[in-house]
Amino acid sequence: MKKAKKSLGQNFLVDENIINKIINVIDITNRNILEVGPGTGNLTKEILKKNPNSFLAIEKDNNLAKELKKRFQNKVNIINNDILKINENSLSVKPLTVFGNLPYNISTEILIKWIMNMDYKKSWFNYLILMFQKEVADRIVSNFNNRTYGRLSIIANWRLKIKKICDISCHCFFPKPKVESSLLLLEPKKNFLSFESPKNLEKITRIFFMHRRKKIKSPFLQIFNKDKHLAKKLGIDLDLRPQNLDFDTYFELTKEYENLRC
């Protein structure tokens, strides 16, 4: 077994039952596939058996990329690069079905980047089938009035339909990580509220969740120039805490913030 690099957050998936479950989440026959972080190629090998239309894989580790190119040759187009440095919208003219055992240390950064860069008219992917640290996955799938609900929940649910497939034991990886994992299926929403800039949603949620245990009155009045009438218009109780506001309320607050700046 190839030695994993701790600096790259490498934990290779080795459990055949889990691999089989991942490749059967949806029918991938004749789909255009992107795998992020193929590592030693355990998942790659099984995806190929499903006869995808095209197969692109991005691997940051130089040595692993060389071995993957040698092993799969022209069956998989291996790109030796950092996924965070790649413009995902330029990878394919057709929507990609994306698989990824994302490095836990950058998984949130990757997902946020992909969401922020999604085109309003056409998404560069049709499905994301991704593994996250369970704690991160719980935040992604969380709903309001939960302790795990926060900025990541809101931003992810703005553009994505989210379904948790299963939890994955740390014993399914080599080397064994110290945490459990979860597999999520994410799909672009057809209907969503568009913003002048998605960065404004990031800003609103950052300010509100800066002090998640405190009431929202202070950040609300800070952002909206002490306009309590807006709170009444939106039906917002300023004595609530950030985790008590649902997704749509944060989306509406972002639109109001953009209107304020016009």
C-alpha positions in Angstrom: 0.0 0.0 0.0 1.3 3.4 -1.0 2.3 5.5 2.0 -0.1 8.4 2.6 1.1 12.0 2.9 -0.3 13.6 6.0 0.4 17.1 4.6 -2.1 16.4 1.8 -4.7 14.9 4.1 -4.5 11.5 2.4 -6.6 8.6 3.7 -7.1 6.0 1.0 -10.5 4.3 0.7 -9.9 0.5 0.7 -13.2 -1.1 1.7 -14.7 -2.8 -1.3 -18.3 -2.8 0.0 -18.2 1.0 0.5 -16.6 1.5 -2.9 -19.4 -0.6 -4.5 -22.0 1.5 -2.6 -20.5 4.8 -3.8 -20.4 3.8 -7.5 -24.1 2.7 -7.3 -25.5 5.8 -5.7 -26.7 6.8 -9.2 -26.4 5.2 -12.6 -23.2 6.5 -14.1 -23.2 4.5 -17.4 -22.3 6.9 -20.2 -21.9 9.8 -17.9 -18.9 12.3 -18.0 -17.0 11.6 -14.8 -14.7 13.7 -12.7 -12.9 12.2 -9.7 -11.2 14.5 -7.3 -8.2 12.9 -5.4 -8.2 9.4 -6.9 -5.2 8.5 -4.7 -4.3 4.9 -5.4 -7.1 4.4 -7.9 -9.3 2.0 -5.9 -12.5 3.9 -6.7 -11.2 4.8 -10.2 -10.9 1.2 -11.2 -14.5 0.4 -10.2 -15.9 3.6 -11.9 -14.3 2.4 -15.2 -16.3 -0.8 -15.0 -19.5 1.2 -15.3 -18.4 2.4 -18.8 -18.5 6.2 -18.4 -18.6 8.3 -21.5 -15.5 10.2 -20.4 -13.3 10.1 -17.3 -11.2 13.0 -15.9 -9.3 12.7 -12.6 -7.4 15.4 -10.7 -4.6 14.4 -8.4 -2.3 16.8 -6.6 0.3 14.2 -5.4 3.0 14.1 -8.2 4.0 10.5 -7.5 0.4 9.2 -7.4 -0.5 11.1 -10.6 2.4 9.4 -12.4 1.3 5.9 -11.1 -2.3 6.6 -12.1 -1.2 7.6 -15.6 0.8 4.5 -16.0 -1.9 2.3 -14.6 -4.9 3.7 -16.5 -3.2 5.1 -19.5 -5.7 6.6 -22.0 -8.7 5.3 -20.1 -8.6 8.2 -17.7 -7.3 11.7 -18.3 -5.2 12.4 -15.2 -4.5 16.0 -14.4 -1.7 16.6 -11.9 -2.8 19.7 -10.1 -4.4 21.2 -7.1 -8.3 21.2 -7.3 -8.4 24.6 -5.6 -6.3 26.2 -8.4 -8.4 24.8 -11.2 -11.3 26.7 -12.8 -13.9 23.9 -12.6 -16.2 25.7 -15.2 -13.6 25.1 -17.9 -13.1 21.4 -17.3 -15.9 20.2 -19.6 -18.5 21.6 -22.0 -20.9 18.9 -20.7 -22.0 18.6 -17.0 -19.8 16.3 -14.9 -20.7 13.7 -12.4 -18.2 14.3 -9.6 -16.8 11.7 -7.2 -14.4 12.7 -4.4 -12.9 11.5 -1.1 -12.1 15.1 -0.3 -9.1 15.8 2.0 -10.7 16.7 5.3 -8.5 19.8 5.8 -9.8 21.5 2.7 -13.2 19.8 2.0 -15.2 22.8 3.2 -13.1 25.2 1.1 -13.6 23.1 -2.0 -17.3 22.9 -1.6 -17.7 26.6 -0.9 -15.6 27.4 -4.0 -17.7 25.2 -6.2 -20.9 26.7 -5.0 -19.7 30.3 -5.3 -18.5 29.7 -8.8 -21.7 28.0 -10.1 -23.2 29.7 -13.1 -26.8 30.9 -12.7 -27.9 29.5 -16.1 -25.9 26.2 -16.3 -24.1 24.2 -13.7 -20.7 22.6 -14.5 -21.9 19.4 -12.7 -25.1 17.4 -12.5 -24.2 15.4 -9.3 -21.6 15.6 -6.6 -21.0 12.3 -4.8 -18.6 13.3 -2.0 -17.2 12.0 1.2 -16.7 14.4 4.1 -15.7 14.2 7.7 -18.9 13.3 9.4 -18.9 16.4 11.5 -18.7 18.5 8.3 -21.4 16.5 6.6 -23.7 17.0 9.6 -23.3 20.7 9.2 -24.0 20.6 5.5 -27.2 18.6 5.9 -28.4 20.5 9.0 -31.6 22.5 9.2 -32.4 25.5 11.4 -33.0 25.1 15.1 -30.1 22.6 15.3 -26.8 23.1 17.0 -25.0 22.0 13.8 -26.8 24.6 11.7 -24.7 27.4 10.4 -23.0 29.2 7.5 -22.1 26.0 5.7 -25.7 24.7 6.0 -27.1 27.9 4.5 -24.6 28.3 1.7 -24.9 24.7 0.6 -28.7 24.7 0.7 -28.8 27.9 -1.4 -27.8 26.1 -4.6 -27.9 22.4 -3.8 -30.3 19.6 -3.1 -28.6 17.5 -0.4 -29.1 13.8 0.5 -27.1 11.9 3.1 -26.4 8.4 1.7 -24.5 6.8 4.7 -21.9 7.1 7.4 -18.5 5.4 6.7 -16.4 3.9 9.4 -12.8 5.0 9.9 -11.8 1.4 9.4 -12.7 1.6 5.7 -9.6 3.8 5.1 -5.8 3.4 5.1 -4.3 4.9 7.1 -7.2 4.9 9.5 -8.3 8.5 10.2 -9.3 9.6 13.7 -12.8 10.6 12.6 -15.8 9.0 10.9 -16.9 10.0 7.4 -20.2 10.5 5.6 -21.2 10.1 2.0 -23.4 12.9 0.5 -25.2 13.2 -2.8 -25.6 16.8 -3.9 -27.5 18.1 -7.0 -28.0 21.6 -8.4 -31.3 23.2 -7.5 -33.4 24.4 -10.5 -35.1 27.1 -8.4 -33.1 29.4 -6.2 -32.8 33.1 -5.3 -30.1 34.8 -7.4 -27.9 37.5 -5.9 -25.8 40.3 -7.4 -22.8 38.5 -5.8 -22.8 35.2 -3.8 -20.2 36.8 -1.6 -23.0 38.8 0.0 -24.5 35.6 1.3 -21.2 34.7 2.8 -20.9 38.2 4.4 -24.4 38.1 5.9 -24.0 34.6 7.4 -20.5 35.5 8.7 -21.8 38.5 10.6 -24.8 36.8 12.0 -22.9 33.7 13.1 -19.9 35.5 14.5 -21.7 35.2 17.9 -24.0 32.3 17.4 -25.1 32.2 21.1 -26.2 35.8 21.2 -29.4 37.3 19.9 -29.5 38.6 16.3 -30.6 42.1 17.2 -27.1 43.5 17.3 -25.8 42.2 13.9 -29.2 42.9 12.3 -29.2 46.6 13.3 -25.5 46.8 12.4 -26.1 45.6 8.8 -29.4 47.4 8.2 -28.6 50.8 9.7 -30.8 50.2 12.8 -33.9 49.7 10.6 -36.3 47.8 12.9 -39.1 48.2 10.3 -37.3 45.8 8.0 -37.4 43.1 10.7 -41.2 43.6 11.0 -41.5 43.5 7.2 -39.7 40.1 7.1 -41.4 38.8 10.2 -38.1 38.4 12.1 -38.0 38.3 15.9 -34.8 40.1 16.8 -34.6 38.2 20.1 -33.9 35.0 18.2 -30.4 33.5 17.8 -28.7 32.9 14.4 -29.5 29.2 14.3 -33.3 30.0 14.7 -33.6 31.6 11.3 -34.4 29.3 8.3 -32.6 29.2 4.9 -35.1 31.5 3.2 -34.8 34.2 5.8 -31.0 34.4 5.2 -31.6 34.5 1.5 -34.1 37.3 1.9 -31.8 39.2 4.2 -29.0 39.0 1.5 -31.4 40.4 -1.1 -32.4 43.3 1.3 -28.7 43.9 1.9 -28.0 44.2 -1.8 -31.0 46.5 -2.2 -29.7 48.7 0.5 -26.4 49.1 -1.3 -28.0 50.1 -4.6 
